[in-house]
Amino acid sequence: MSDRWGLVRPHRRAFLAAATAAIPALTHPAWRLWAADAAGGGALVSRQKDPNNLEAPFSAVDNFITPNERFFVRNHFAQPQLDANTWRLKVEGAVAQPLELSYGDLRKLPSRTQTATLECAGNGRAFLTPKAKGVQWELGAVSNAAWTGVPLAVLLEKAGVKSNAVDVVLVGADSGTVGEAPQWPATFPFARSLPLDKARRTEVVLAHQMNGKTLPPEHGYPLRAVVPGWYGVASVKWLTRILVTEKPFEGYFQTVDYTTVERQNGVPSLKPITEMQPKASIARPVAGDTVAANANVRVEGAAWAAGEVAKVEISTDGGKTWHPAMLTGKAEPFAWRLWEYTWRTQAHPGKTTLMARATDDQGRVQPLERDPDRRHYVISHVLPVEVTVR
């Protein structure tokens, strides 16, 4: 029986029974993700405990806005328990007038709603060979939401940033240890910085609402930074402190972790991960699916970039030829675009490799091959999806 995408799939219970019996053969990571989606109806998939890290099954992506309960969860340390009645936000450092705001104070300030896609910089790490360290995300450490809050620039203006300031450090209430870095203090908070020009951009908000509802605890209640166009690590959760500095911030998650290699005149150095790279991922079919021969099969997915997605192209022959996909919905800066492509499958049976690639509004094209200087981050190269035509 074929479904609305032209996939030949058995009844869900029958599939799960067969999959359980054949687990040793289902070696491609996307198979595990599809099985989890089939069992849980799109429920989040646990990728790590202590701290909790939950992936959104990418095969279930079919809406521009990701519901709060299906938005991926990324934690570096244990989730803190915060009470909005006693919580305070401090703005200090290289400012003329330090601030301390309550939750009520913050809610009285002018706010705006910004739609933004957040992607973990390690999204897709499970597909790297050899296996890389870190949370083994597959395709679903990416989601899109509408964030409502106070522009960071409003607080910086109220505090009066000094002329020699360079960085704005966002400090969360979560803290812990990093085992592989014994030279660091036993316990320190999660913190990342933004250069002052980025921090002052109107799209950077301190969000207290997510999709029109109070920000959930797992997503940073009572307040989180949302930095559109940058990888999710910049969008610090459980925000308690904004520190304006007179020199570049050199915290652990800024200079050691969440970095890639930059080569200047042949000499490598580490630089912080910042802007998201153009990327398109295929939601359906998933790797290992069987599709009908000589039929129209809908290939669907999402694409995102630091700004806007200009186009998505699809290959149904392993990258030999490329065809334009149709972008659906309205383009919004910093938000993903859903896309679809109608594929007329071949008449003869066999395996076929599907590929998708995005181009952003700056003309940057998603690469076909992995750049090793990206270490275990920024997995934005094209990931092939092999399906069987029958």
C-alpha positions in Angstrom: 0.0 0.0 0.0 1.3 3.5 -0.9 0.8 6.5 1.3 0.3 10.1 0.2 4.1 10.4 -0.4 4.2 7.4 -2.7 5.9 5.3 -0.1 5.2 1.6 0.1 4.8 1.0 3.8 3.2 -1.8 5.8 0.8 -1.1 8.6 2.6 0.7 11.4 2.3 -2.2 13.9 3.6 -4.6 11.3 6.5 -2.4 10.5 7.5 -2.1 14.1 7.3 -5.8 14.6 9.4 -6.4 11.5 11.9 -3.7 12.5 12.3 -5.1 15.9 13.1 -8.5 14.5 15.5 -7.0 12.0 17.3 -4.5 14.2 20.8 -5.7 13.4 20.2 -5.0 9.7 18.9 -1.5 10.3 22.2 0.2 10.6 21.5 3.6 9.0 20.8 6.1 11.8 17.7 7.5 10.0 16.1 4.1 10.3 16.2 4.3 14.1 14.7 7.8 13.9 11.9 6.8 11.6 11.0 3.8 13.9 11.0 6.1 16.9 8.7 8.5 15.1 6.4 5.7 14.1 6.1 4.4 17.6 5.7 7.8 19.3 3.8 9.8 16.7 6.4 12.5 16.5 7.4 12.4 20.2 10.9 13.7 21.1 13.7 11.1 21.0 16.2 11.0 23.9 19.8 11.4 22.7 21.3 11.9 26.1 20.4 11.9 29.8 22.0 13.9 32.6 21.8 16.4 31.1 18.7 15.8 29.1 18.9 16.2 25.3 15.9 15.5 23.1 15.7 15.4 19.4 12.6 16.2 17.2 12.0 13.5 14.7 12.8 15.3 11.4 10.6 12.8 9.4 7.6 14.4 11.2 8.4 18.0 10.1 5.3 19.3 8.2 4.7 22.7 9.8 6.4 26.1 9.5 6.1 26.6 13.3 7.3 23.8 15.5 4.9 23.2 18.5 6.6 23.8 21.8 6.3 20.2 22.9 8.0 19.1 19.7 10.9 21.6 19.7 14.2 19.9 20.3 15.9 20.3 23.7 19.6 21.1 24.1 21.2 21.2 27.6 24.8 21.4 28.5 24.3 21.2 32.3 21.4 20.2 34.4 18.2 22.3 34.0 17.9 24.8 36.9 14.7 25.3 38.8 13.9 29.1 38.7 11.1 31.0 40.3 10.0 34.1 38.3 9.1 35.8 41.6 12.7 35.8 42.9 14.5 35.7 39.5 16.5 38.7 38.6 18.4 39.8 35.4 21.5 41.9 35.9 23.1 44.1 33.2 26.6 45.1 34.2 30.2 45.5 33.2 31.2 48.3 30.8 28.0 50.2 31.2 27.2 53.7 32.6 24.2 52.5 34.6 24.1 48.9 35.8 20.6 47.4 35.8 18.7 44.8 37.8 15.3 43.8 36.5 12.6 41.6 37.9 10.4 39.4 35.7 7.7 42.0 36.1 10.0 44.8 35.1 11.0 43.0 32.0 7.4 42.3 30.9 6.6 46.0 31.1 9.3 46.8 28.5 8.5 47.1 24.7 8.6 43.7 23.1 8.6 42.2 19.6 8.0 38.8 18.1 10.7 37.3 16.0 10.4 34.0 14.1 13.7 32.1 14.1 15.0 28.7 13.4 17.4 27.3 16.0 19.8 24.5 15.0 22.3 22.9 17.3 25.8 23.2 15.8 26.2 19.4 16.2 23.0 18.5 14.4 23.8 15.6 12.0 26.8 14.4 14.1 25.5 10.8 14.1 26.3 10.7 10.3 30.0 11.6 10.6 32.6 8.9 10.0 34.6 8.1 12.1 32.2 8.7 15.0 32.7 12.1 16.5 32.4 13.1 20.2 29.3 14.8 21.4 25.6 14.2 21.4 24.7 11.9 18.6 22.1 14.1 16.9 20.6 12.8 13.7 18.6 15.3 11.6 16.2 16.7 14.2 18.3 19.1 16.4 16.6 21.9 14.6 13.2 23.6 15.0 11.4 26.8 14.2 9.4 29.0 16.6 8.0 32.5 17.1 9.8 34.2 20.0 8.4 37.2 21.9 10.5 39.3 24.1 12.5 42.5 24.7 15.2 43.3 22.1 18.6 43.0 23.8 19.4 46.4 22.3 16.7 48.0 24.5 18.5 47.0 27.7 21.9 47.9 26.3 20.6 51.4 25.6 19.1 51.7 29.0 22.3 50.7 30.7 24.5 53.0 28.5 27.2 50.9 26.8 30.6 52.5 27.2 32.5 53.5 24.0 35.3 50.9 24.6 33.0 47.9 24.9 33.4 45.0 22.5 31.4 42.0 23.7 28.1 41.2 25.3 28.4 38.0 27.4 25.1 36.1 28.0 25.3 34.1 31.2 22.8 31.3 32.2 21.7 30.0 35.5 22.8 26.5 34.5 26.3 25.4 35.6 28.4 22.3 35.9 31.8 20.7 35.1 33.6 19.8 32.0 35.5 16.6 32.5 37.9 16.9 29.6 39.1 20.3 30.7 40.5 20.0 34.2 42.2 23.3 33.9 38.8 25.0 34.1 37.1 25.7 37.4 35.3 22.8 39.0 31.9 24.4 38.3 31.1 27.3 36.0 28.0 28.7 34.3 27.1 28.3 30.7 28.0 31.5 28.9 28.5 32.7 25.3 29.2 36.2 23.9 28.1 38.3 21.0 30.1 41.0 19.4 28.5 44.4 20.2 27.2 45.0 16.7 25.3 41.7 16.6 24.0 42.2 20.1 22.5 45.5 19.0 20.6 44.1 16.0 16.9 44.3 16.4 16.3 40.6 15.7 18.2 39.6 18.9 15.5 39.2 21.6 15.4 38.2 25.3 12.4 35.9 24.9 9.8 35.3 27.7 7.3 33.7 25.3 7.5 30.9 22.7 4.8 30.5 20.1 2.5 32.8 22.1 2.8 30.9 25.4 5.0 31.4 28.5 8.5 30.1 27.7 8.6 26.5 28.9 11.2 25.6 31.6 13.1 23.2 29.2 13.5 26.1 26.8 14.8 28.6 29.3 12.0 30.0 31.5 11.8 32.7 32.6 14.1 34.2 30.0 16.3 33.1 27.2 18.3 34.9 24.5 17.3 34.2 20.9 20.0 35.0 18.4 18.5 34.5 14.9 20.9 33.5 12.2 23.4 32.0 14.6 23.7 28.4 15.8 21.7 27.6 18.8 24.6 27.7 21.3 24.4 31.5 21.1 20.8 31.5 22.4 21.6 31.1 26.0 18.8 29.8 28.2 17.8 30.6 31.8 19.5 34.0 31.4 20.4 35.8 34.6 23.3 38.1 33.7 24.4 40.3 30.8 28.0 41.3 31.1 29.4 43.9 28.7 33.1 43.6 28.4 36.0 45.7 27.2 37.9 42.8 25.6 36.8 39.6 23.7 35.2 37.0 26.0 37.3 33.8 26.2 35.0 31.4 28.1 35.1 27.6 27.6 32.1 27.5 25.3 33.6 30.4 23.3 37.2 29.4 22.8 37.6 25.7 23.5 34.2 24.1 22.7 31.9 25.2 19.9 34.8 26.2 17.7 36.1 25.4 14.2 39.5 25.6 12.7 40.5 28.7 10.9 43.7 28.8 8.8 45.6 32.0 8.3 48.7 31.7 6.1 48.8 28.0 6.9 48.7 28.4 10.6 45.5 26.9 12.3 43.7 28.6 15.1 40.2 28.1 16.7 37.4 30.5 16.1 33.9 30.5 17.7 31.0 29.1 15.8 28.6 31.9 14.8 26.5 32.0 11.6 24.4 29.1 10.5 25.3 27.7 7.1 22.8 27.0 4.3 21.3 23.6 4.7 18.5 21.5 3.3 17.4 18.2 4.8 15.1 15.6 3.5 12.2 14.7 5.8 10.4 12.2 3.6 11.2 9.6 2.3 13.7 8.5 4.9 16.7 6.3 4.3 15.6 2.7 3.8 12.1 3.5 2.6 10.6 1.7 -0.3 8.8 3.7 -3.0 6.6 2.6 -5.8 8.1 2.3 -9.3 6.9 4.5 -12.2 4.9 6.7 -9.7 4.9 10.3 -8.5 6.6 10.4 -5.1 6.6 13.6 -3.1 10.0 14.4 -1.6 9.7 16.9 1.3 11.9 18.7 3.8 13.0 22.0 5.2 15.9 24.3 4.5 17.5 27.2 6.5 20.4 29.6 6.5 21.8 32.6 8.4 19.4 34.8 6.4 16.9 33.6 3.9 16.8 30.5 1.7 16.9 31.5 -2.0 16.4 28.0 -3.5 16.5 24.3 -2.9 17.6 21.7 -5.5 16.9 18.0 -5.5 18.9 15.2 -7.1 17.3 11.7 -7.5 20.4 10.1 -9.1 23.1 10.6 -6.5 24.1 14.1 -7.5 24.4 13.7 -11.3 21.6 16.0 -12.1 19.7 18.6 -10.0 16.2 20.0 -10.2 14.5 22.9 -8.4 12.2 22.1 -5.5 9.2 24.3 -4.7 9.5 26.5 -1.7 6.2 26.7 0.2 4.9 29.4 2.5 6.2 32.9 2.8 9.9 33.8 3.2 10.8 35.2 6.6 14.3 36.3 7.6 16.0 33.8 9.9 13.2 31.2 9.5 13.3 27.9 7.7 11.4 27.2 4.5 9.5 24.0 3.9 9.9 22.6 0.4 8.6 19.8 -1.8 9.5 18.1 -5.1 7.5 15.6 -7.1 9.7 12.8 -8.2 8.7 10.5 -11.1 10.3 7.3 -10.1 12.0 5.0 -12.5 10.1 2.0 -14.0 12.7 -0.6 -13.0 13.4 -1.7 -9.4 16.6 -0.8 -7.6 18.2 1.5 -5.1 18.3 5.3 -5.7 20.1 8.0 -3.8 18.2 11.2 -3.1 20.0 14.5 -2.2 18.9 18.0 -1.3 21.0 21.2 -1.3 20.2 24.8 -0.4 21.4 28.1 -1.6 21.0 31.2 0.6 20.3 34.8 -0.3 24.0 35.6 -0.3 24.6 33.0 -3.0 26.3 30.4 -0.7 25.6 26.8 -1.8 25.4 23.9 0.6 28.6 21.8 0.0 28.6 18.2 -1.2 31.5 17.2 0.9 32.5 17.6 4.6 35.1 20.1 5.6 37.3 18.5 8.3 38.2 21.9 9.7 34.7 22.1 11.1 35.7 19.4 13.6 32.5 17.8 15.1 30.4 20.9 14.4 28.6 22.6 11.5 27.5 19.5 9.8 25.9 21.2 6.8 27.2 19.1 3.9 24.6 17.2 1.8 23.5 14.0 3.4 22.4 11.3 0.9 19.2 9.4 1.5 19.1 5.9 -0.1 15.7 4.4 -0.9 14.5 1.4 -2.8 12.3 1.6 -5.9 10.0 -1.5 -6.2 
